[in-house]
Each structure stands twice: as C-alpha cells, then as structure tokens.
C-alpha cells in the first residue's frame, strides 16, 4: 500500500518530523519521531483526506454490523497520519529489490480492491450450462449486481478473491475456513421478485466428493442407498480412489448457480403437468421456455441445421438415437414453441413430436426431497409451503422431509425423530419458527435444469445477487471466424421477460 506522509526537517529549535529513516534530535533533546512531532508534520490536506476515508470506513463498519471491525481504523490512522509501520521501506532500496516490491505493492493493492468490489459491489460470472436457455446462453458472461438485494458480508473473509473455492494449477483450497462470520446482509434496493434471475450458492454444495465433478454428494448417497449400501457415506469415505476426498465448504465458497425465482417466501407451490401453481393459481412461463421433445427422423440432421434454429450440438448429439422397440430413430432436444413449429416442417421429421416427459423413455424420479415416499416426479410435485422468516409451521412426520434440511443444516439445529415424535435441540415439539426466508428456483430449460425440483429450497443466506447485463457472449461451438462472438447479446439485458413486465 502506498503511503505519502509529508516528513520535513524543522528549523533549529522546532519540533517536527524527520526525513524517513533518520532520527534527528532537536536542541531541546526531543525526538522529532515522537507522536507529537509526526502529527505536526501532517499537512492539512492529508487530514481532510483521512477524515473522508474515516467517514466512509465507519459507514462501512455500521453496514457490516460488526463493531470489532472499527479496530482497523487504527491501521488507517497509521497509514495516513503517524507512519509508524514502514509500509514503504522498499522505496529507499535500489535495483531488483525496489523493482520486485513495486510489483508486489501494485498486485496487493489490486487484489484488495478486487476483494472489496467482488464482495460488496458486483462480480463477473460465466454461464456454463444450458439450464436457463433461451434467456441465458452457454458462454454468456454476466455482470452480477450484489447490491440489489443487499451485499452479503463474506462469511469466509479470508479467501483469494479470484477463485471461488479452489486455486487453479496448485489445486488447493482458495480460502481459510476460520474465522466463519455470522450471516449478515447490507441494506438492498429491493427484495427478490418472481421472475428475477438470481445467482446463489448451491444449497447442497456443503459436502463434495472431489473426484465426482459437479455431481451432488447427497444424490450419490441416495443412489448408493437404493443399491443396497448399508452406510453410503461411510462407503464413500472408505473409497477415495473412486470418489476422492470428501470436503466441507462454507456457504459463500460453494458453487455458484443461476436460476429464475419462481416461488417466494410464504407461498404455496405446486407443479402439475409441468405447470407451476402459486397459491392455487397457474403462473406465466418465460416466453422462450424450453421443453425436451422426441423428434422422430428418417436420417441424421446436420449440425448446421440444428444450429440454424438455435439448438446446441451438445444438446442434439452427433447423430440420432435408436428406439429398437418402436422401430425409429430420434433426437431428444430442448425446444421453444417457435423452434418446435419450425422443426415440424423439416423433411427429415417423419412423425409428430412428443414431449420427453410423456414418452416413457426416462425416469422422472429422484426429485426433492431425496428418498421421499410422496410419489412426486419432475412434472408433478406438491403442495409445498415455502418457509418465511418469523413464520411458525406445524411439523408432522409426514411433512418433515420437506423441511428437515432447512431446519437441521441451513438453520443449524439438532433435529431427531424418536418413537414418532420430533425433537429439536433436545426438546419435543410440533412447531418450528423459521429464521430465514427461502426461495424456489427453476431453469427456463425445464427438462434440462438441475433446480429446486431436485435439491429443494434456497435459503436467503445463499443469495449472491442478480445479473444486470451481459458483458460478452461467446459461442463455444463456433470458431471466431464463424460467429463465436454473439455481438447481438453484448451489453444486452439478461432478463428481457422481466423487463417487459411479463412476470
């Protein structure tokens, strides 16, 4: 960090600050490096700057809600006024030392600036999957505003600002778990509204098997249990050659997801035949919502033809699949209503398109809550009440699976069921008052979105922010010479449906 105290030698008999690195005694025998001498040496303009910085700093401390942070002001006082800590010692050196330290100083300053911008203002994120197509495309790079719902105070303050949880190349954690700060959010401009596109930390990302990529640890556990494993978690732990090391991640160091807010705190949600009902009434779908269709064909469809209507090659596959029982070849692709109408005109298509969910070709189970006996599927779920902060819910052994993770994991309670009775923190109870608001998030690409239908509720302390514009959009399936940069999306609104008032 740079320090520019004004140090001037005083005339004989005057008490003033000495040049850096020198101790000069006045005729009276007083050390000009004393606190009094240092304070006298500071110019009025520097006091003014220090006053402005202090005002901003203390406003930030109030917003952070942590009075202990006020102690940092003493460091600011030394940086601007007294200069006891020799931050700029390297400026007196020559040669390589000065050159290297100049770079170190610049890098440290930049990292601190980036840390505060990313933590309290906004951050860039890239869309890695197609769960929100066609609203957001794979390769979109978004600027996410963290102030709209109120910037979240870093729960893991000691972290490298340019890595979410793992340092590249060295492949180690990019954060130090201790200390962990309590959840606190600065004042925001508004609450989450239905239809908002929201960035949040993956709720079930607290436990991760490192060799399983982005696969959900809890879904792996449930699959092993269904296969007859008596203790799936212990089996995973004892087989690191298969699953890798099992690690825990703090809330703000979990993977970032982006979905659309569908259900809000205090609402009742139900899904019937893919239609979402809120408080008993169906809600509008995004204009370009996609569902997967079985497209029967008489031969392969070229990559260029799929791309011409906006279907990614990764989604269509290199060649059609074959249904031997039905005796036809087919593609299984996500389509909007307009794309479906266009495909139906193609000469390669030999029959009516059928919704994937109605084809019987795949299992629609494995949905939230995992291991439930409700008989819910991806297309038919509910009814579910979405928890609201301060509201008390009557608990039963029937509805407990819906809220067990929220009560135990997200809100940190000891929850047990013994002899058909519910115990929270050692006390038998039939009621629970929630400490946080919760949300139901879904993707626009409904049949290819891992969302709340699979992992459930999103707590408010997992909310990061909302994208405000697309910085740049790169099509990973095209070269630069053939439309890799999607110029029409650069600096565009990432949520045109919300802007148009369709929610």
For each residue, the residues with C-beta under 8 A, 3 or more apart:
1: 79 87 105 108 109 112
2: 87 88 105 109
3: 79 83 87 88
4: 46
5: 17 38 41 42 46 80 81 83
6: 17 41 42 43 46
7: 17 18 19 20 41 83
8: 16 17 19 41
9: 16 18 19 24 32
10: 13 14 15 16 17 26 32
11: 14
12: 26 27
13: 10 26 27 28
14: 10 11 26
15: 10 26 28 30 32 34 36 37 40
16: 8 9 10 32 37 40 41
17: 5 6 7 8 10 32 33 37 38 40 41
18: 7 9 22 23 24 32 33 37
19: 7 8 9 22
20: 7 88 92
21: 92
22: 18 19
23: 18 31 32 33
24: 9 18 32
25: 29 30 31 32
26: 10 12 13 14 15 29 30 32
27: 12 13
28: 13 15
29: 25 26
30: 15 25 26 34 37
31: 23 25 34 37
32: 9 10 15 16 17 18 23 24 25 26 37
33: 17 18 23 37 38
34: 15 30 31 37 38
35: 38 39 82
36: 15 39 40
37: 15 16 17 18 30 31 32 33 34 40 41
38: 5 17 33 34 35 41 42 81 82 83
39: 35 36 42 81 82
40: 15 16 17 36 37
41: 5 6 7 8 16 17 37 38
42: 5 6 38 39 46 47 80 81
43: 6 46 47
44: 47 48
45: 48 49
46: 4 5 6 42 43 49 50 80 81
47: 42 43 44 50 51 81
48: 44 45 51 52
49: 45 46 52 53 80
50: 46 47 53 54 76 77 80 81
51: 47 48 54 55
52: 48 49 55 56
53: 49 50 56 57 76 80
54: 50 51 57 58 73 76
55: 51 52 58 59
56: 52 53 59 60
57: 53 54 60 61 72 73 76
58: 54 55 61 62 70 73
59: 55 56 62 63
60: 56 57 63 64 69
61: 57 58 64 66 67 69 70
62: 58 59 65
63: 59 60 186 187
64: 60 61 69 153 184 186
65: 62 153 184
66: 61 69 153 181 184
67: 61 70
68: 71
69: 60 61 64 66 72
70: 58 61 67 73
71: 68 74
72: 57 69 75 76
73: 54 57 58 70 76 77
74: 71 77 78
75: 72 78 79 85
76: 50 53 54 57 72 73 79 80
77: 50 73 74 80 81 82
78: 74 75 81 82 83 84 85
79: 1 3 75 76 83 85 87
80: 5 42 46 49 50 53 76 77
81: 5 38 39 42 46 47 50 77 78
82: 35 38 39 77 78
83: 3 5 7 38 78 79 86
84: 78
85: 75 78 79
86: 83 89
87: 1 2 3 79
88: 2 3 20 91 92
89: 86 92 93
90: 93 97 98 101 102 105
91: 88 98
92: 20 21 88 89
93: 89 90 97 98 101
94: 97 98
95: 98 99
96: 99 100
97: 90 93 94 100 101
98: 90 91 93 94 95 101 102
99: 95 96 102 103
100: 96 97 103 104
101: 90 93 97 98 104 105
102: 90 98 99 105 106
103: 99 100 106 107
104: 100 101 107 108
105: 1 2 90 101 102 108 109
106: 102 103 109 110
107: 103 104 110 111
108: 1 104 105 111 112
109: 1 2 105 106 112 113
110: 106 107 113 114
111: 107 108 114 115 160 161 162
112: 1 108 109 115 116
113: 109 110 116 117
114: 110 111 117 118 161 162
115: 111 112 118 119 161
116: 112 113 119 120 121
117: 113 114 120 121 122 123
118: 114 115 121 122 123 161
119: 115 116 146 151 154 161
120: 116 117 146 147 151 186
121: 116 117 118 145 146 147 151
122: 117 118 143 144 145 146 147 465 468
123: 117 118 143 144 146 464 465
124: 141 142 143 144 471
125: 141 142 144 199 256 258 467
126: 139 140 141 142
127: 132 136 137 138 139 140 141 142 258
128: 138
129: 138
130: 133 137 138 312 314 315 334 445 448
131: 258 259 443 444 445 448 449 450 451
132: 127 135 136 197 258 259 260 443 444 445 449
133: 130 136 137 138 288 290 334 444 445
134: 137 288 290 310 336 444 445
135: 132 197 260 286 288 444 494 495 496 497
136: 127 132 133 140 142 197 258 467 494
137: 127 130 133 134 140 473 475 486 489
138: 127 128 129 130 133 312 476
139: 126 127 473 474 475 476 486
140: 126 127 136 137 470 473 489 494
141: 124 125 126 127 470 471 472 473 474
142: 124 125 126 127 136 199 258 467 469 470 471 494
143: 122 123 124 467 468 469 470 471
144: 122 123 124 125 199 464 465 466 467 468
145: 121 122 148 465 466 467 468
146: 119 120 121 122 123 149 151 152 464 465
147: 120 121 122 150 151 186 188 189 465
148: 145 188 189 190 465 466 468
149: 146 185 188 189 190 191 192 463 465 466
150: 147 185 186 187 188
151: 119 120 121 146 147 185 186 188 465
152: 146 155 183 184 185 186 252 461 463 464
153: 64 65 66 181 183 184 185 186
154: 119 157 159 181 252
155: 152 180 181 182 183 250 251 252 461
156: 159 175 176 177 180 181 250 252 253
157: 154 179 181
158: 175 176 178 179
159: 154 156 163 174 175 176 253
160: 111 163 167 174 175
161: 111 114 115 118 119
162: 111 114
163: 159 160 166 167 168 174
164: 174 253 255 256
165: 173 174 175 249 253 254 255
166: 163 171 172 173 174
167: 160 163 170 171 172 173 174
168: 163 171
169:
170: 167
171: 166 167 168
172: 166 167
173: 165 166 167 176 247
174: 159 160 163 164 165 166 167 253
175: 156 158 159 160 165 250 253
176: 156 158 159 173
177: 156 180 250
178: 158
179: 157 158
180: 155 156 177 250
181: 66 153 154 155 156 157 184
182: 155
183: 152 153 155 251 436 461
184: 64 65 66 152 153 181
185: 149 150 151 152 153 188 460 461
186: 63 64 120 147 150 151 152 153
187: 63 150
188: 147 148 149 150 151 185 191
189: 147 148 149
190: 148 149 193
191: 149 188
192: 149 196 198 261 264 439 463
193: 190 196 261 264 498 503
194: 261 262 263 264 278 283 503
195: 260 261 495 497 498 502 503
196: 192 193 260 261 466 495 498
197: 132 135 136 258 259 260 261 466 467 494 495 498
198: 192 258 259 260 261 439 441 458 463 464 465 466
199: 125 142 144 256 257 258 463 464 465 466 467
200: 203 256 257 258 259 441 458 462 463 464
201: 205 251 252 253 254 255 256 257 462 464
202: 205 254 255 256 257 455 462
203: 200 206 254 405 410 455 456 457 458 459 462
204: 207 216 217 218 455 456
205: 201 202 208 249 254 255
206: 203 248 249 251 254 409
207: 204 217 218 246 247 248 249
208: 205 212 217 246 247 248 249
209: 212 215 217 220 236 243 244 245 246
210: 243 244 245 246 247
211: 240 242 243 244 245
212: 208 209 215 217 220 243 244
213:
214: 255
215: 209 212 219 220
216: 204 219 220 450 454 455
217: 204 207 208 209 212 220 221 236 246
218: 204 207 221 222 370 455
219: 215 216 222 223 366 370 454
220: 209 212 215 216 217 223 224 232 236 243
221: 217 218 224 225 232 233 236
222: 218 219 225 226 232 366 370 371
223: 219 220 226 227
224: 220 221 227 229 232 235 236
225: 221 222 228 229 232 371
226: 222 223
227: 223 224
228: 225
229: 224 225 232 235
230:
231: 234 235
232: 220 221 222 224 225 229 235 236
233: 221 236 237
234: 231 237 238
235: 224 229 231 232 238 239
236: 209 217 220 221 224 232 233 239 242 243 246
237: 233 234 240 246
238: 234 235
239: 235 236 242 243
240: 211 237 243 244 245
241:
242: 211 236 239
243: 209 210 211 212 220 236 239 240 246
244: 209 210 211 212 240
245: 209 210 211 240
246: 207 208 209 210 217 236 237 243
247: 173 207 208 210
248: 206 207 208
249: 165 205 206 207 208 253 254
250: 155 156 175 177 180 253 254
251: 155 183 201 206 254 461 462
252: 152 154 155 156 201
253: 156 159 164 165 174 175 201 249 250
254: 165 201 202 203 205 206 249 250 251 462
255: 164 165 201 202 205 214
256: 125 164 199 200 201 202 464
257: 199 200 201 202 441
258: 125 127 131 132 136 142 197 198 199 200 467
259: 131 132 197 198 200 441 442 443 449 451 452
260: 132 135 195 196 197 198 286 441 442 443 444
261: 192 193 194 195 196 197 198 264 439 440 441
262: 194 269 276 278 283 440 441 442 452
263: 194 267 269 276 278 384 386 439 440 452
264: 192 193 194 261 267 386 439 440
265: 386 387 388 389 437 438 439
266: 385 386 387 388 391
267: 263 264 278 279 385 386
268: 278 279 280 382 383 384 385 386
269: 262 263 276 277 278 381 382 383 384 385 386 440
270: 276 277 280 381 382 383 384
271: 274 275 276 277 379 380 381 382 453
272: 275 277 380 382
273: 379 380
274: 271 291 357 379 446
275: 271 272 282
276: 262 263 269 270 271 282 283 285 442
277: 269 270 271 272 280 281 282 283 382
278: 194 262 263 267 268 269 281 283
279: 267 268
280: 268 270 277
281: 277 278
282: 275 276 277
283: 194 262 276 277 278
284: 502 503
285: 276 289
286: 135 260 289 444 497 502
287: 497 502
288: 133 134 135 336 338 444 497
289: 285 286 336 444 445 446
290: 133 134 334 335 336 339 444 445 446 447 448
291: 274 334 335 355 356 357 446 447
292: 332 333 334 335 355 356 357 447 448
293: 332 333 334 335 340 343 353 354 355 356
294: 330 331 332 353 354 355 356 359 361
295: 330 331 332 333 343 349 353
296: 328 329 330 349 350 351 353
297: 300 301 320 328 329 330 331 348 349 350
298: 329 348 350
299: 320 329 348
300: 297 319 320 348
301: 297 305 306 316 320 331 346 348
302: 305 306
303: 306 307 313 316
304: 307 308
305: 301 302 308 309 346
306: 301 302 303 309 311 312 313 316 333
307: 303 304 310 311 312 313 477 478
308: 304 305
309: 305 306 339 342 343
310: 134 307 339
311: 306 307 315 316 333 334 335 339
312: 130 138 306 307 315 316 477
313: 303 306 307 316 317 318 477
314: 130 317 477
315: 130 311 312 333 334 448
316: 301 303 306 311 312 313 331 333
317: 313 314 320 321 331 332
318: 313
319: 300
320: 297 299 300 301 317 329 330 331
321: 317 329 330 331 332
322: 328 329 330
323: 326 327 328 329 330 361
324: 327
325:
326: 323
327: 323 324
328: 296 297 322 323 350 351
329: 296 297 298 299 320 321 322 323
330: 294 295 296 297 320 321 322 323
331: 294 295 297 301 316 317 320 321
332: 292 293 294 295 317 321 356 361
333: 292 293 295 306 311 315 316
334: 130 133 290 291 292 293 311 315 445 447 448
335: 290 291 292 293 311 339 340 343 353
336: 134 288 289 290 339 340
337: 340 341
338: 288 341 342
339: 290 309 310 311 335 336 342 343
340: 293 335 336 337 343 344 353
341: 337 338 344 345
342: 309 338 339 345 346
343: 293 295 309 335 339 340 346 349 353
344: 340 341 349 352 353
345: 341 342 349
346: 301 305 342 343 349
347:
348: 297 298 299 300 301
349: 295 296 297 343 344 345 346 353
350: 296 297 298 328
351: 296 328
352: 344
353: 293 294 295 296 335 340 343 344 349
354: 293 294 358 359
355: 291 292 293 294 358 359
356: 291 292 293 294 332 359 361 362 447
357: 274 291 292 364 378 379 447
358: 354 355
359: 294 354 355 356 362
360:
361: 294 323 332 356
362: 356 359
363: 366
364: 357 367 377 378 379
365: 377 378
366: 219 222 363 370 454
367: 364 376 377 378 381 453 454
368: 372 376 381 452 453 454 455 456
369: 372 401 402 404 405 456
370: 218 219 222 366
371: 222 225 401
372: 368 369 376 401
373:
374: 401
375:
376: 367 368 372 380 381 382
377: 364 365 367 380 381
378: 357 364 365 367 381 447 453 454
379: 271 273 274 357 364
380: 271 272 273 376 377
381: 269 270 271 367 368 376 377 378 384 453
382: 268 269 270 271 272 277 376
383: 268 269 270
384: 263 268 269 270 381 402 440
385: 266 267 268 269 393
386: 263 264 265 266 267 268 269 438 439 440 457
387: 265 266 391 393 403 406 434 436 437 438 457
388: 265 266 391 434 437 438
389: 265 434 435 436 437 460
390: 433 434
391: 266 387 388 433 434
392: 431 432 433 434
393: 385 387 399 403 431 432 433 434
394: 430 431
395: 399 400 403 422 429 430 431 432
396: 399 400 430
397: 400 417 420 422
398:
399: 393 395 396 402 403
400: 395 396 397 403 404 417 422
401: 369 371 372 374 404
402: 369 384 399 456
403: 387 393 395 399 400 406 407 432
404: 369 400 401 407 408 415
405: 203 369 408 409 410 456 457
406: 387 403 409 410 411 434 438 457 459
407: 403 404 410 411 413 415 424 432
408: 404 405 411 412 413 414 415
409: 206 405 406 412
410: 203 405 406 407 436 457 459 461
411: 406 407 408 434 435 436 459
412: 408 409
413: 407 408 424 425
414: 408 423 424 425 426
415: 404 407 408 422 423 424
416: 422 423
417: 397 400 420 421 422 423
418: 421 423
419:
420: 397 417
421: 417 418 428
422: 395 397 400 415 416 417 428 429 430
423: 414 415 416 417 418 426 427 428 429
424: 407 413 414 415 427 429 432
425: 413 414
426: 414 423
427: 423 424
428: 421 422 423
429: 395 422 423 424 432
430: 394 395 396 422
431: 392 393 394 395
432: 392 393 395 403 407 424 429
433: 390 391 392 393
434: 387 388 389 390 391 392 393 406 411 437 438
435: 389 411
436: 183 387 389 410 411 459 460 461
437: 265 387 388 389 434 459 460
438: 265 386 387 388 406 434 457 458 459 460
439: 192 198 261 263 264 265 386 452 457 458 460 463
440: 261 262 263 264 269 384 386 452 457 458
441: 198 200 257 259 260 261 262 451 452 458
442: 259 260 262 276 446 449 451 452 453
443: 131 132 259 260 446 448 449 450 451
444: 131 132 133 134 135 260 286 288 289 290 449
445: 130 131 132 133 134 289 290 334 448 449
446: 274 289 290 291 442 443 449
447: 290 291 292 334 356 357 378
448: 130 131 290 292 315 334 443 445
449: 131 132 259 442 443 444 445 446
450: 131 216 443 454 455
451: 131 259 441 442 443 454 455
452: 259 262 263 368 439 440 441 442 455 456 457 458
453: 271 367 368 378 381 442
454: 216 219 366 367 368 378 450 451
455: 202 203 204 216 218 368 450 451 452
456: 203 204 368 369 402 405 452
457: 203 386 387 405 406 410 438 439 440 452
458: 198 200 203 438 439 440 441 452 462 463
459: 203 406 410 411 436 437 438 462
460: 185 389 436 437 438 439 463
461: 152 155 183 185 251 410 436
462: 200 201 202 203 251 254 458 459
463: 149 152 192 198 199 200 439 458 460
464: 123 144 146 152 198 199 200 201 256
465: 122 123 144 145 146 147 148 149 151 198 199
466: 144 145 148 149 196 197 198 199
467: 125 136 142 143 144 145 197 199 258 470 494 495
468: 122 143 144 145 148 494
469: 142 143 491 492 493 494
470: 140 141 142 143 467 473 489 490 491 492 493 494
471: 124 141 142 143 490 491
472: 141 485 489 490
473: 137 139 140 141 470 485 486 489 490
474: 139 141 484 485 486
475: 137 139 478 483 484 485 486
476: 138 139
477: 307 312 313 314
478: 307 475 482 483 484
479: 482 484
480: 484 485
481: 484
482: 478 479
483: 475 478 486
484: 474 475 478 479 480 481
485: 472 473 474 475 480 490
486: 137 139 473 474 475 483 489 490
487: 490
488: 492
489: 137 140 470 472 473 486 492
490: 470 471 472 473 485 486 487
491: 469 470 471
492: 469 470 488 489 496
493: 469 470 496 499
494: 135 136 140 142 197 467 468 469 470
495: 135 195 196 197 467 498 499
496: 135 492 493 499 500
497: 135 195 286 287 288 500 502 503
498: 193 195 196 197 495 501 502 503
499: 493 495 496
500: 496 497
501: 498
502: 195 284 286 287 497 498
503: 193 194 195 284 497 498
